[in-house]
Amino acid sequence: MAEIESVDQNQKNDKDEDVLKFMDSINSYILLLDSLSSTLRQGWFDFSSARYSMGTSRVNSVLLDLKEHSAATHLEVAKGDEPHFTLCKWVSDDATDPKKMKDTSQSTVEEDSSPSGSLISVDNQVRKERSKSLAVFGAFVSPKLGAAQLSFETALEKLVEIANVRASMLHAFEQVQEHIDGVED
């Protein structure tokens, strides 16, 4: 009799844990959406400030060629129990080791384990790629344009975080749904 009560208690704890995971992931998802909205708002504000300070003749669609360019940022998807999205930023065609430029939500772990010399070279490479993308607007670029670029880069990182949180939220929902279906049977 005690074993049955123990099993029932363990199942109840598992159900409660799955519901808490689901609620936590919903909370994280909502907070990230709010943060994304703020980041995009700041990016557009910086971009409009740069356009105002540099003049409309220097920041307009005529400067942007419509030729196809290779993307400097890629998204990798690792499938498992739940998909995991990884952002690879500022990978250029002439980069020697594109794996160095990977950026994930756990980037601090990667930075701590790598030697400081390689971090400096990665920073230099990222800085070079950023300035190359802004060179379209001339030699003297408003700092606001660089700030807008960073804001939109941050927004892209937040989108990847949102995708990861959404995947975990859906996984947690499936677990809760399995518990509900188990009760109905």
N, C-alpha and C positions, 0 to 999 in steps of 0.2 A: 504494500500500500504506500509506503514511504517512497519507494522507487518511482511510482506513478506520479506522485505529487512533485517529486524532484524533476522528472522529465517535463511535466506540465509547466513548472516554474522556469526551467531552462528555455522552453519554447516561448513562453511569455517574454522573457528577457530578450531573446533574439528578435521577437516582433517589435518590442519597444526600441531596441537598438536600431533596427532598420527604419522605423518611423523617425527616430531622431536624426539619423543620417540623411533621410529624405528632407526633413525640415531644415537642417543645416545647409544642405546644398541649395535649397530654394532661397534661403536667406543670402547665401554667398552670391547666387545668381542675380538677385535683385540689387545687391550692393554693387556688383560689377557693372550692371546695366546703368546704374546711376553714375558711377565713375566714368564710364565710357561717354555718356552724354556730356558730362562736364569737360572731359578731355577734348572731345570734338568741338564743343563750343569755344574752348580756349584756342584751339587750332585755327578755327575760322576767324576768330577775332585777331589773332596774330597775323594771319594771312591778309586780312583786310587792312590792318595797320601797315604792313609791309607794302602793300599795293599803294596805299595812300602816301607813304613816305618816299617810295621809289618812283611814283608816278605811273599812270596807267599805260604809258608808252613802253615801260620796261617790264611790266607784269601783265601780259595779255596773251590771248590764245594764238596770236600770230607768231610769237617766239617759240611756241611748242610745235615741233615738227610732228607730223602724224605718222611717221615711219614706225615700223615695228622694232621694239627694243627688247632685249632679254631682261627678265625681271631680276632685280637685285635681291629680292626677298622671296623665299619659297616656303611652302607649308608642307610638312611631312605628316602623314597619318600612320600611326602604329595601331594595328588592330589586335585586340586581345579580348578579355571579358568585356571591356568597354574601350572604345577608341581613345587614343591619346594623340593630341595635336602638338606639333613642335614647329616653332618658327625658326627658319634659317635666314638671318638678316645679312644684308650687304655682301652677298656672295657675288663677286664679279667674275667675268670670264678669265681674267688673268690671275685670279687668286690661286695660290699654290695649294692650299689645303682648305677646301670649303668646310670641312667638319669643324675647324677652329671657330667659325663664325656662327655656330649654332647658338640659339638663345632659347632657353626653356624657362618654365616657371621655377625650376630649381637651379638657376644659373649660378647662385652663390656657391653651391656644392662644387660645380665644375671649376669656378674661379679659384676656390681654396685649394683644389688638388693640383692645379697646373702651376708651373714655374712663372715667376713674375715677368720674366723676359718675354714669354709668349703672349702674356696679357697686354704688354706695351705694344708689341707688334700688331696684335689684333685691334687695339685701340687706334693705332696709326692707320691701319687699313680701313677701319670704319670711318674715321675722320676724312680720309682721302676719298672714299666712295661718296660720302655726304657732300663734300665740296664739289666733286665732279658732277653730281646731280644738280647742284645750284649754279654751276658755271654757265648754264643756259641764260641766266638773267644778267650776266656781265661780271666784270671783275669786282666791283664794289656792290656787295649784296647787303641789304638791310639785315641787321641781327634779328629782326622780327620774322623775316622769312625763314631763317634757320630755326627760330623758336617754333614756327608753324610746322616745319618739317619734323622736329622732335615731337611735337604734340600729336601729329598724325601717326608717327612711328609708335608712340606710346598707345595710341588708340588701336593700332593693329595688334600690338601685344595684348591689350585688354580683350580684343575680339578672340584671340586664341585662348586666353584664360576662360572667357565666357563659354567657348566651345567645349573646353575640358570640363568645366563645372556642369554644363548642360548634359554632357555625356554621363557624368557621375550621378546627376540628378535623375536621369532616365533609368540608369541602372538601379538606383535606390528605389525608384517607383516600381520597377519590375519586381524587386524583392518584396515590397509591401503588398503588391498585387497578388503575388504567390501566396502570401500568408492569408490574405482575404479569401482567395479561391480555396485554400486548404480548409478554412473554417466553414465555407458553404458546402463542401463535399461531405 
